[in-house]
Amino acid sequence: MIMDVARDAIYTMLIVSAPPLLVGMAVGLVIALFQTLTQIQEMTLIFVPKIVLVFATIMLLLPWMVREVSEFLERLMDIAVTLP
């Protein structure tokens, strides 16, 4: 039962954290490609768009993320209630 709860927790964590991480990775890849093609080596060019887009992704998907975590907590409480 402990392994099932741990597996469910890891799965929930991966599902909730995947969209912002994937957006950050995609933005970083596009900016790195742009910097390579134009030979602009400005460090702030990487961080500002990445921070803005990851923040926008989190704000856009926040209701879904909260719902996923809430469902996980409900499943956890159901398991806790059924324990002897």
N, C-alpha and C positions, 0 to 999 in steps of 0.2 A: 504494500500500500504506500509506503514511503517513496519507493521508486516511481510509482505512478504520479504522486503529487510532485515530485522533483521533475519528472518528464513534462508534466503539464505546465509547471512554472517556467521551465526553460523554453518550451514551445511558445507560451504566451509572450515571454520576453523577446524572443526572436521575431515574432509576428508584429509586435508593437514597435520595436526599434528598427525594423527593416526599411520602411519607407523613408524616414529622414536620412538614414545611412546611405541608401541607394541614391537619393537625390544629391547628397554631398559628394558621393563618389562620381556620379555622372557630371556634375558641375566642375569638379576638380579635373576630370579627364578632358572636358571641353576647353577649359581655360588653359590647361597644360598644352593641348594641341594648338590653341591660338597663340600662346607664348612661343612655342616652337616655330610655328610658321612665320611669325612676325619678328622674332628675336627680341621681344620685349621681356626683360627679366625684372619686372616690378613685383615685389613680394605682396604688396597690399592688393594687387589685382586678383590674387588668389582668394584672399580671406573675405573681402567685402561681399562679393556676389554669393559665395558659398554660405556665409552666415545669414544673409537675407533670404536666400531660397530655402535653406534648412528650417529657418524660423517660420517662413510662410507655409512650408509643408506641415510642420508641427501644428500651427494654428488651424490649418485647413482640416487636418485629420484628427484633431484633438477629441471631438465627440466619439469617433470610432475607437480611438485608443482608450479612452475612459471606459467605454462600453466593454471592450475586450478585457480590461483589467477587472472591472466589476463582475463580469461573468466568471472569471477565474476565482475571484474571492467568494462568490456564491457557491461555486463547486467545492471550494475548500471548506466553507462553513457546512455544507451538506455532509461532507466526509466527517467533519469534527462532530456533528450531531449524532451520526450513526455509530460512532466509536462506543465500545462497551464501557 
